[in-house]
Amino acid sequence: DIELPAQSVTSGRALNKLAWDRPGRRIAAGGADGSVYIYDVGDLSTPRPDDHAKFTRVVAELAN
């Protein structure tokens, strides 16, 4: 079972830093050229009810 990204952003430049804001709704990404990119991830950062069970299953499969 492979999960695909819900959203993809391409800046065309290498990113060397990434940080979430405290509420977990935005990402700041620092570019190798000194630029800072701010992305609003909105509800993508909110776990769904079954995410923990899926994560636990994947970790168990990796351990075997």
Residue frames relative to the residue before (quaternion, step in Angstrom):
aa qw qx qy qz dx dy dz
D 1.0000 0.0000 0.0000 0.0000 0.00 0.00 0.00
I 0.0472 -0.8072 0.5880 -0.0198 3.59 -0.47 1.20
E 0.2600 -0.7560 0.5805 0.1548 3.54 -0.88 0.94
L 0.2925 -0.7416 0.5806 0.1654 3.53 -0.99 0.86
P 0.5730 -0.5917 0.4167 0.3846 3.61 -1.06 0.57
A 0.4642 -0.6769 0.4983 0.2793 3.55 -1.06 0.76
Q 0.7901 0.0432 -0.0009 0.6115 3.56 1.17 -0.60
S 0.0786 -0.7863 0.6118 0.0363 3.55 -1.07 0.70
V 0.0620 -0.7840 0.6176 0.0112 3.55 -0.98 0.90
T 0.1083 -0.7868 0.6059 0.0453 3.56 -0.88 0.94
S 0.1958 -0.7987 0.5602 0.0996 3.56 -0.68 1.08
G 0.4565 -0.6923 0.4475 0.3348 3.59 1.20 -0.39
R 0.7247 0.3377 -0.2184 0.5595 3.58 1.29 -0.09
A 0.5851 -0.5785 0.4357 0.3649 3.55 -1.23 0.45
L 0.2327 -0.7474 0.6064 0.1394 3.57 -1.05 0.81
N 0.1216 -0.8329 0.5369 0.0571 3.57 -0.88 0.87
K 0.7636 0.1968 -0.1642 0.5926 3.63 1.24 0.01
L 0.0164 -0.7801 0.6254 -0.0016 3.54 -1.16 0.67
A 0.0656 0.7957 -0.5992 0.0593 3.59 -0.93 0.86
W 0.3350 -0.7100 0.5863 0.1999 3.56 -1.16 0.75
D 0.4359 -0.6345 0.5448 0.3325 3.58 -1.17 0.47
R 0.7196 -0.4762 0.2831 0.4187 3.61 -1.21 0.39
P 0.7111 0.4303 -0.2973 0.4698 3.66 0.78 -0.80
G 0.4528 -0.7137 0.4369 0.3078 3.60 1.22 -0.25
R 0.5189 0.6607 -0.3998 0.3666 3.58 1.16 0.48
R 0.7809 0.2292 -0.1332 0.5656 3.61 1.20 -0.39
I 0.2273 -0.7416 0.6176 0.1301 3.52 -1.26 0.59
A 0.1597 -0.7348 0.6493 0.1137 3.55 -1.08 0.79
A 0.0615 -0.7967 0.6012 0.0011 3.58 -0.75 1.05
G 0.2586 -0.7731 0.5652 0.1266 3.56 -0.81 1.04
G 0.3093 -0.7710 0.5346 0.1552 3.55 -0.79 1.05
A 0.6193 -0.5547 0.4131 0.3717 3.54 -1.23 0.52
D 0.6745 0.4901 -0.2891 0.4704 3.60 1.20 -0.47
G 0.6245 -0.5630 0.3291 0.4298 3.60 1.30 0.15
S 0.5263 0.6280 -0.4128 0.3978 3.60 1.26 -0.05
V 0.2132 -0.7359 0.6249 0.1499 3.54 -1.25 0.52
Y 0.1438 -0.7818 0.6051 0.0445 3.55 -0.88 1.03
I 0.1588 -0.7753 0.6072 0.0703 3.57 -0.89 0.97
Y 0.0578 -0.7951 0.6037 -0.0036 3.58 -0.81 1.07
D 0.2849 -0.7289 0.5998 0.1669 3.55 -0.97 0.92
V 0.1601 -0.8228 0.5411 0.0674 3.59 -0.44 1.20
G 0.2807 -0.8217 0.4694 0.1604 3.58 1.31 -0.08
D 0.8498 -0.1299 0.1211 0.4963 3.55 -0.91 -0.98
L 0.4845 0.6647 -0.4458 0.3531 3.61 1.20 -0.17
S 0.6755 0.5030 -0.2950 0.4513 3.59 1.16 -0.55
T 0.5990 0.5623 -0.3598 0.4422 3.61 1.26 -0.14
P 0.3948 -0.7337 0.4953 0.2460 3.61 -0.58 1.10
R 0.3958 -0.6848 0.5584 0.2502 3.55 -1.16 0.68
P 0.6891 -0.5127 0.3078 0.4093 3.62 -1.13 0.47
D 0.7538 0.3971 -0.2272 0.4717 3.63 0.96 -0.72
D 0.4083 0.7431 -0.4602 0.2632 3.64 1.23 -0.01
H 0.6533 0.5164 -0.3311 0.4437 3.61 0.93 -0.82
A 0.6542 0.5059 -0.3160 0.4650 3.60 0.93 -0.84
K 0.6438 0.5107 -0.3217 0.4703 3.62 0.97 -0.79
F 0.6536 0.5180 -0.3093 0.4571 3.56 0.94 -0.92
T 0.6489 0.5203 -0.3102 0.4605 3.58 0.95 -0.91
R 0.6521 0.5155 -0.3131 0.4593 3.60 0.97 -0.84
V 0.6622 0.5028 -0.3094 0.4614 3.60 0.91 -0.88
V 0.6494 0.5060 -0.3235 0.4665 3.60 0.93 -0.82
A 0.6425 0.5164 -0.3241 0.4641 3.60 0.97 -0.81
E 0.6580 0.5023 -0.3115 0.4666 3.60 0.98 -0.82
L 0.6469 0.5149 -0.3209 0.4619 3.59 1.02 -0.73
A 0.6466 0.5396 -0.3146 0.4379 3.57 1.09 -0.73
N 0.6701 0.5066 -0.2974 0.4538 3.60 1.16 -0.52
